[in-house]
Amino acid sequence: MEITAKMVKDLREATGAGPLDCKKALETTGGDVQKAIEFLREKGLARAAKKLSAGRAMNEGLIVTYSHHNKRLGVMVEVNCETDFVAKTERFQQFAHDIALHIANLAPEYVRREDVPEAVVQAEREIQRRRVLDEGKPEAVADKIVDGRMNKFFEEIVLMEQTFIKDDAKTISQLLAEVVAEVGESIQVRRFARFALGEGGSDQEDGA
C-alpha cells in the first residue's frame, strides 16, 4: 500500500511523533492507522524503559500536595525529572497531581517493592505459607501458591504495582512509563507522605 504524505501528516497529528517514525510505522503496519498508533506507542514505551534504566540524574521536578475536601486527609509527594523544562510541562504536572490523588485514595505504604523491609516480606510470607498448608495444599506446590499471594500483597501496599485509580487498565508503573515516553526524559516518584486525621502517617523515600 502506498503511504501518502496526508497519511503521515494525520498520524503525526494523532501521535506527535516525527515524520520518519510515522512513515515507518505506517509501512510496518500496511497503512493501518490504528495499528500504526499502537506501534508508535510501544516504541515510545520501549524508549521509556531505556531511559528509566539509564541511571540519569533526576534533580528537578515538583513537590505536590493534595488535601481532601473535608481537610481530614492530605498527601505530599515528590516527583523528579531531569530538567526544569519538563517539570513545567502540563503533562508532568498532571502526572504529579494524579499520583498525589492516587496515594490519598489507595493509601500505598511504599513506592517500590524493593522498599518493603525484608522483615515485613518474610513475616507475610510465613503467614501465607501457614495458610496454604492449613488449607491442605501439598507441600510441593506451597511455595508457588505463596509466590502468587505475595504478588497480591505487593499490589496492595506498593505504589508502583497498584492499579491507577483513574484507569484500572494500567498500573502506576505503566502510567509512569507512558509519561516518560511522552515527555522524553526520566521520571521518578521519589517519596511521599500521607496523613489521615487520627491515623499514623506513612512516609516513603527513593521511589522508582
SESERO-153030 format. One record per residue (C-alpha): residue number from 1; residue in one letter; x, y, z. Coordinates in Angstrom, 3 decimals. Each point is the difference from the previous one (the first is absolute). Example, Ala and Ser with C-alpha at 12.3 -4.5 7.8 and 13.67 -1.06 7.14 Angstrom:
2
num 1; residuo a; px 12.300; py -4.500; pz 7.800
num 2; residuo s; px 1.370; py 3.440; pz -0.660
//
This chain:
208
num 1; residuo m; px 0.000; py 0.000; pz 0.000
num 2; residuo e; px 1.281; py 3.462; pz -0.900
num 3; residuo i; px 0.710; py 2.184; pz 3.053
num 4; residuo t; px -1.115; py 3.523; pz -0.887
num 5; residuo a; px 1.139; py 3.296; pz 1.488
num 6; residuo k; px -3.516; py 0.542; pz 1.357
num 7; residuo m; px 0.109; py -3.326; pz 1.843
num 8; residuo v; px 3.303; py 0.974; pz 1.581
num 9; residuo k; px -1.365; py 3.443; pz 0.894
num 10; residuo d; px -3.136; py -1.454; pz 1.586
num 11; residuo l; px 2.025; py -2.467; pz 2.048
num 12; residuo r; px 2.342; py 2.757; pz 1.161
num 13; residuo e; px -2.961; py 2.063; pz 1.177
num 14; residuo a; px -1.436; py -2.997; pz 1.832
num 15; residuo t; px 3.211; py -1.040; pz 1.746
num 16; residuo g; px 2.453; py 2.891; pz -0.041
num 17; residuo a; px 2.681; py -2.342; pz -1.383
num 18; residuo g; px 2.540; py 1.099; pz -2.605
num 19; residuo p; px -0.668; py -0.392; pz -3.733
num 20; residuo l; px 2.553; py -2.775; pz -0.529
num 21; residuo d; px -1.360; py -1.982; pz 2.954
num 22; residuo c; px -3.546; py 0.453; pz -1.294
num 23; residuo k; px 0.928; py -1.146; pz -3.489
num 24; residuo k; px 1.806; py -3.060; pz 1.354
num 25; residuo a; px -2.960; py -0.861; pz 2.232
num 26; residuo l; px -2.411; py 0.206; pz -2.940
num 27; residuo e; px 2.286; py -2.083; pz -2.191
num 28; residuo t; px 0.394; py -2.605; pz 2.736
num 29; residuo t; px -3.761; py -0.262; pz 0.552
num 30; residuo g; px -1.039; py 0.096; pz -3.664
num 31; residuo g; px -1.591; py 3.428; pz 0.301
num 32; residuo d; px -2.283; py -0.946; pz 2.922
num 33; residuo v; px -0.213; py 3.213; pz 2.023
num 34; residuo q; px -1.155; py -1.572; pz 3.267
num 35; residuo k; px 2.728; py -2.639; pz -0.139
num 36; residuo a; px 2.498; py 2.719; pz -0.852
num 37; residuo i; px -1.056; py 1.971; pz 3.072
num 38; residuo e; px 0.489; py -3.099; pz 2.167
num 39; residuo f; px 3.360; py -0.656; pz -1.676
num 40; residuo l; px 1.185; py 3.511; pz 0.879
num 41; residuo r; px -1.338; py -0.314; pz 3.533
num 42; residuo e; px 1.905; py -3.248; pz 0.584
num 43; residuo k; px 3.131; py 1.528; pz -1.504
num 44; residuo g; px -0.346; py 2.958; pz 2.337
num 45; residuo l; px -0.421; py -2.279; pz 3.012
num 46; residuo a; px 3.096; py -1.946; pz -1.034
num 47; residuo r; px 1.965; py 3.246; pz -0.113
num 48; residuo a; px -1.454; py 0.911; pz 3.380
num 49; residuo a; px 1.221; py -3.267; pz 1.489
num 50; residuo k; px 3.515; py 0.786; pz -1.224
num 51; residuo k; px -0.166; py 3.472; pz 1.525
num 52; residuo l; px -1.235; py -1.373; pz 3.327
num 53; residuo s; px 2.933; py -2.417; pz 0.173
num 54; residuo a; px 2.652; py 2.424; pz -1.215
num 55; residuo g; px 0.907; py 1.354; pz 3.439
num 56; residuo r; px -0.689; py 3.597; pz -0.985
num 57; residuo a; px 0.151; py 2.748; pz 2.622
num 58; residuo m; px -3.468; py 1.177; pz 0.991
num 59; residuo n; px 0.435; py 3.093; pz 2.146
num 60; residuo e; px -2.889; py 2.092; pz -1.322
num 61; residuo g; px -3.732; py -0.478; pz 0.395
num 62; residuo l; px -2.795; py 0.946; pz 2.349
num 63; residuo i; px -1.220; py -0.455; pz 3.533
num 64; residuo v; px -3.771; py -0.273; pz -0.256
num 65; residuo t; px -2.573; py 0.045; pz 2.770
num 66; residuo y; px -3.563; py -1.277; pz 0.022
num 67; residuo s; px -2.620; py 0.633; pz 2.646
num 68; residuo h; px -3.332; py -1.800; pz 0.108
num 69; residuo h; px -3.076; py 2.218; pz -0.077
num 70; residuo n; px -0.754; py -0.563; pz 3.695
num 71; residuo k; px 3.593; py 0.890; pz 0.977
num 72; residuo r; px 0.369; py -3.299; pz 1.879
num 73; residuo l; px 2.440; py -1.584; pz -2.434
num 74; residuo g; px 3.048; py 1.399; pz -1.752
num 75; residuo v; px 2.930; py -1.141; pz -2.142
num 76; residuo m; px 3.379; py 1.456; pz -0.875
num 77; residuo v; px 1.975; py -1.652; pz -2.799
num 78; residuo e; px 3.319; py 0.751; pz -1.697
num 79; residuo v; px 0.204; py -0.849; pz -3.704
num 80; residuo n; px 3.353; py 0.492; pz -1.748
num 81; residuo c; px 1.071; py 0.497; pz -3.612
num 82; residuo e; px 3.220; py 0.991; pz -1.752
num 83; residuo t; px -0.710; py 3.600; pz -1.010
num 84; residuo d; px -1.895; py 3.028; pz 1.217
num 85; residuo f; px -1.535; py 0.238; pz -3.486
num 86; residuo v; px -1.824; py -3.324; pz 0.390
num 87; residuo a; px -0.949; py 0.835; pz 3.598
num 88; residuo k; px -1.951; py 2.975; pz -1.350
num 89; residuo t; px -1.906; py -1.974; pz -2.636
num 90; residuo e; px -3.709; py -0.624; pz 0.453
num 91; residuo r; px 0.450; py -3.757; pz -0.491
num 92; residuo f; px 2.585; py -0.338; pz 2.764
num 93; residuo q; px -2.020; py 2.145; pz 2.387
num 94; residuo q; px -3.157; py -1.998; pz -0.718
num 95; residuo f; px 1.885; py -3.215; pz 0.707
num 96; residuo a; px 1.262; py 1.331; pz 3.334
num 97; residuo h; px -3.502; py 1.081; pz 1.026
num 98; residuo d; px -1.439; py -3.363; pz -1.078
num 99; residuo i; px 2.567; py -1.796; pz 2.144
num 100; residuo a; px -0.922; py 2.105; pz 3.029
num 101; residuo l; px -3.709; py -0.691; pz -0.566
num 102; residuo h; px 0.697; py -3.710; pz -0.418
num 103; residuo i; px 2.033; py -0.180; pz 3.222
num 104; residuo a; px -2.747; py 1.808; pz 1.897
num 105; residuo n; px -2.608; py -2.533; pz -1.076
num 106; residuo l; px 1.890; py -3.315; pz -0.181
num 107; residuo a; px 2.393; py 0.565; pz 2.914
num 108; residuo p; px 3.139; py -1.819; pz -1.198
num 109; residuo e; px 2.681; py -0.515; pz 2.629
num 110; residuo y; px 3.097; py -0.167; pz -2.225
num 111; residuo v; px 1.082; py 1.367; pz -3.371
num 112; residuo r; px 1.620; py -3.153; pz -1.382
num 113; residuo r; px 0.082; py -3.692; pz 0.892
num 114; residuo e; px 3.684; py 0.360; pz 0.888
num 115; residuo d; px -0.921; py 2.556; pz 2.657
num 116; residuo v; px -2.004; py -2.492; pz 2.050
num 117; residuo p; px 2.178; py -1.080; pz 2.969
num 118; residuo e; px 1.194; py -3.604; pz -0.210
num 119; residuo a; px -1.429; py -0.711; pz 3.454
num 120; residuo v; px -3.475; py 1.050; pz -1.205
num 121; residuo v; px 0.310; py -2.170; pz -3.113
num 122; residuo q; px 1.141; py -3.055; pz 1.934
num 123; residuo a; px -2.714; py 0.397; pz 2.632
num 124; residuo e; px -2.695; py 0.191; pz -2.683
num 125; residuo r; px 1.487; py -2.969; pz -1.866
num 126; residuo e; px -0.110; py -2.110; pz 3.166
num 127; residuo i; px -3.633; py 0.973; pz 0.603
num 128; residuo q; px -0.952; py -0.922; pz -3.560
num 129; residuo r; px 1.926; py -3.278; pz 0.161
num 130; residuo r; px -1.791; py -1.047; pz 3.194
num 131; residuo r; px -3.333; py 0.843; pz -1.597
num 132; residuo v; px 0.804; py -2.020; pz -3.115
num 133; residuo l; px 0.994; py -3.045; pz 2.067
num 134; residuo d; px -3.035; py 0.403; pz 2.256
num 135; residuo e; px -2.135; py -0.098; pz -3.144
num 136; residuo g; px 1.398; py -3.452; pz -0.692
num 137; residuo k; px 2.040; py 0.968; pz -3.063
num 138; residuo p; px 2.896; py -2.393; pz -0.788
num 139; residuo e; px 3.442; py 1.053; pz 1.252
num 140; residuo a; px 1.344; py -0.335; pz -3.564
num 141; residuo v; px -2.190; py 2.842; pz -1.312
num 142; residuo a; px -0.110; py 2.118; pz 3.169
num 143; residuo d; px 2.836; py 2.353; pz -1.013
num 144; residuo k; px -1.536; py 0.692; pz -3.402
num 145; residuo i; px -3.354; py 0.856; pz 1.573
num 146; residuo v; px 1.735; py 2.201; pz 2.574
num 147; residuo d; px 1.852; py 1.851; pz -2.781
num 148; residuo g; px -3.330; py 0.809; pz -1.646
num 149; residuo r; px -1.466; py 1.265; pz 3.247
num 150; residuo m; px 3.104; py 2.077; pz 0.682
num 151; residuo n; px -0.468; py 1.721; pz -3.357
num 152; residuo k; px -3.518; py 0.927; pz 1.114
num 153; residuo f; px 1.438; py 1.270; pz 3.291
num 154; residuo f; px 2.435; py 2.273; pz -1.836
num 155; residuo e; px -2.778; py 1.250; pz -2.308
num 156; residuo e; px -1.864; py 1.208; pz 3.077
num 157; residuo i; px 2.808; py 1.873; pz 1.754
num 158; residuo v; px 2.478; py 1.056; pz -2.742
num 159; residuo l; px -0.831; py 3.155; pz -1.968
num 160; residuo m; px 1.659; py -1.092; pz -3.265
num 161; residuo e; px -1.950; py -3.268; pz -0.041
num 162; residuo q; px -3.419; py 1.412; pz 0.837
num 163; residuo t; px -2.674; py 0.440; pz -2.648
num 164; residuo f; px -0.305; py 3.672; pz -0.972
num 165; residuo i; px -3.094; py 1.488; pz 1.608
num 166; residuo k; px -1.017; py 1.813; pz -3.206
num 167; residuo d; px 0.560; py -2.952; pz -2.348
num 168; residuo d; px -0.223; py -3.577; pz 1.246
num 169; residuo a; px 1.563; py -1.264; pz -3.232
num 170; residuo k; px 3.474; py 1.114; pz 1.104
num 171; residuo t; px 2.240; py 0.030; pz 3.035
num 172; residuo i; px 1.826; py 3.051; pz 1.332
num 173; residuo s; px 3.202; py -1.476; pz -1.441
num 174; residuo q; px -1.592; py -0.191; pz -3.450
num 175; residuo l; px -1.339; py 3.546; pz 0.361
num 176; residuo l; px 3.481; py 1.211; pz 0.901
num 177; residuo a; px 1.485; py -1.669; pz -3.092
num 178; residuo e; px -2.632; py 1.667; pz -2.206
num 179; residuo v; px 0.798; py 3.440; pz 1.406
num 180; residuo v; px 3.748; py -0.587; pz -0.447
num 181; residuo a; px -0.677; py -0.892; pz -3.638
num 182; residuo e; px -2.045; py 3.178; pz -0.453
num 183; residuo v; px 2.354; py 2.508; pz 1.632
num 184; residuo g; px 3.212; py -1.637; pz -1.222
num 185; residuo e; px 1.971; py -0.238; pz 3.220
num 186; residuo s; px 0.246; py -2.055; pz 3.176
num 187; residuo i; px -2.497; py 0.486; pz 2.826
num 188; residuo q; px -0.239; py -1.480; pz 3.473
num 189; residuo v; px -2.336; py 0.164; pz 2.954
num 190; residuo r; px 2.616; py 0.523; pz 2.681
num 191; residuo r; px -2.001; py 0.141; pz 3.227
num 192; residuo f; px -3.373; py 0.760; pz 1.490
num 193; residuo a; px -1.703; py 0.657; pz 3.289
num 194; residuo r; px -3.694; py -0.702; pz 0.607
num 195; residuo f; px -1.839; py 1.382; pz 3.024
num 196; residuo a; px -3.472; py -1.011; pz 1.134
num 197; residuo l; px -1.436; py 1.701; pz 3.072
num 198; residuo g; px 0.238; py -2.323; pz 2.978
num 199; residuo e; px 2.152; py -2.580; pz -1.819
num 200; residuo g; px 3.720; py -0.642; pz -0.199
num 201; residuo g; px 1.533; py 1.596; pz -3.122
num 202; residuo s; px 2.136; py -1.757; pz -2.615
num 203; residuo d; px 3.210; py 1.491; pz -1.373
num 204; residuo q; px 1.905; py -1.663; pz -2.830
num 205; residuo e; px 3.203; py 1.048; pz -1.738
num 206; residuo d; px 2.050; py -0.847; pz -3.074
num 207; residuo g; px -2.597; py -1.312; pz -2.399
num 208; residuo a; px 0.362; py -1.448; pz -3.498
//
